[in-house]
C-alpha cells in the first residue's frame, strides 16, 4: 500500500490477494506526463499467475506513453494481449491544464468520480462500463469526457469489491485511508481485489 504526492494528484492504493495465490491478478497504474496524468485499474481474468501476467502486460503497455488518447491505449493493449487470458480495465486520462477527464471502462472495473464542489448538479458520476475482454473480445470503444476541478476524486475498484462502496464516499477522506477503508469494508474475499483512489490536486479549472 502506498501514498504518492505529485503536483497533479495524490493517490492511495489497497490490494487483497486471494489466499493461496502468490501474485495478484489486479494491477494499477498512475502515470504523470507533460499534459496531466493517466490512471487505470486492471483485472486479469481469473486469478493466479496467468491473470497476473496478463494484468502486468497491460500495465506495461499503458505506462509506455500515458499522453496518448485512451481509446488508442486500449486498442494497443488489446493487440498485445491476444493469446493471453485477457483483462478488463477502467482507464482515465486527466488533462490538468484544461480541467477535463476522459475515461473508459471495459468489463467490470467500476469507476466513480466524486466532486469536491457540492454545489455541482452531479456531485457523483459513475463510469459507463461496456462488456468485453481486452485481448479477446473488444466492444466498440466510446470514451466519456467530463470537466474536473481541484479536489475531485476518482475511485477505481475491481470486482473483488462490492458495488455498494460508492454509498460511502467523501472528498474529505485521505486517499490512502479511503482505499484501505473501502477494501476492508467492501471486499468480497473470494477474489483478488484492488482499490485505487486518486485526488486531483493540480487541475487548471
N, C-alpha and C positions, 0 to 999 in steps of 0.2 A: 504494500500500500504506500502511496506517495502523495505529496502535495508539491506542486511546482508553481512558482510565481513567474510570470513573464510580463512584458509591457502590455500584452494584448489580453491574456487570460490568466485566471488562476483555476487550477483543476484538482480534483481528487478522484482516486480510483479504489475500488474494493473488489476483490475476487474470491470466489469459492471454487475449489477444485473437488470434483466428485471423489469421495474416499476410494482408495484403491487405484486411482489413476495418477501417474507420475507427472502429468503435464495438463494444463488447462486447454480446452478447445476454444476458449473465449479470449480474445485479444483486443487491445485498443491502440489507437494512435492519437497523438496530439502533436501536430507539426506546424510550427510558426514559420512563415515565409514573408517575402517582401510586401505582399498585399494583405496579409491577415493571418488566418490560422485555419488548418484543416483538422477536423476531429472525426473519429469513427469508432464504432464498436462492432466487432466481428465475431461471429459464432460459427465455428466449423461444425458441420453436421455430425451428430452423434457425440462421442467423447473419446478420450484416449489419444494415442499417438497420431493416428491418421487425421483426426479432427484438428489437433494442434498443428500438424504440418500444413494443412490447408489454410488455417487461420493465420499462421505465421507468414505464409507465402503472400496472402492477400495484404497483410500489413506491410510487407516489404515493397510491394508494388505501389501502395498508396504513399509510402514515405519517399519515393523517388522524386516526385515533383508535385508537391502539395498545392501549387498555384494553378494547376490545370483544372478545367471545369469538371464538376463531379460526375457528369454523365460519361465523359471521356475516361475518367479514372475507373469507374465501374466497368465499362466495356473492356478496358485493359485487364482488369482483374479477371473478368470472365474468360478472356483468351488464355491467360496464364494458368488458370485453374482447371482447364479441361483435363480430364483424366484423373483428377483428384476427387476426394469425397465432396468437395464444394463447400461453400459458405453462404450464410445470409449475413447481411450487414446493413447498418444505417450510417450515413456519412453526412457531414455538414461542413460547408465552407463559409467562413466569415470574412467578408470584405470590410476591414476595420475602418478604412477611410470614408466609405460611403454608407456605413451602418446598415449593411444588408447581409442576410444569411441565405444561402442556397442549400437545401437539404433534400435527401432522397433515401428511401428505405426499401430494401428487397428482403422479403421474408418476415421474421417476427422479432426483430430487434427494435423495441419500442423507443420512440423519441418524444420528449415533451420540452417545450420552451415555456419558461415562466418569466413574465415581465416584471421588472423592478418597479415600474410606474403603474400603480394600481388604478390610476385614472383611465388607462387604456381600455378600449372596449373589450378586447380579448386578452385577459390577463394571462391565460394559459392556452397555448397552441399545441396540437397533437400532430405528430408526423403521420402522413398518409402512407401506409405500407402496401406494397404490391407483392403478390405471390410470385415465387420463383426461387431458383437456386443459382447463385453465381458459380459458373463453371459447368453448369448442366442445362438449365432452362431459364433463360433471361427474358423477362417480360419487356414490353415497350417501356422505355425509360422516360419519365417526366419529372423533373425537379420542381420544387416549390421555392419561391423567393419571398422572404419576409423581412420587413425592417426590424432592426435590433438596436438596442441602446446600451449604454454603460450600465452594468448591474444586472442585466438579463442573464438568465441561467439556462443552460441546455443539459437535459438529462437523457442519457442513452443507456438502456438496460437490455441484457439478453434474456432469453426466455426461461432462464433459471430463476427469474424474479417475477413475482405475481404482478398482474396489471394494476391492482388497486394501489400500488405505491404512489401513483400520481395524486391521490387524495391527500397526501401528507406533505406536499412540497411548499417551501417558503424560500424566498430570495435572501432571507436574513441569516440562514444557516451556512456555516463554513463549508466549502465544497467537500473537503475530506471527511468531515464529520457527517455530512449528508450522505455521502457514498457509503460509509460504514453503517450508518443507521438503516438506510434502505436495505442493504444486503442482510443485515442482522434480522430485521423485522419481516422482510418480504421474500426472502429466498425460499424456494420450494424444497431444496435439499436432495432432489433426485436427479440433478443435472448440474453441469458446470454453470456458474453464474458470474456476471460482471456488471458493475455499475460505474459509469463514467459521468461525473458532474463537472461541468465547465462554466465558470462565471466570466462574463465579458468585463474586462477592467480597462480596456483601451480602445473604445469604439468611438468613431468620429461624430455620430449623431448626438 
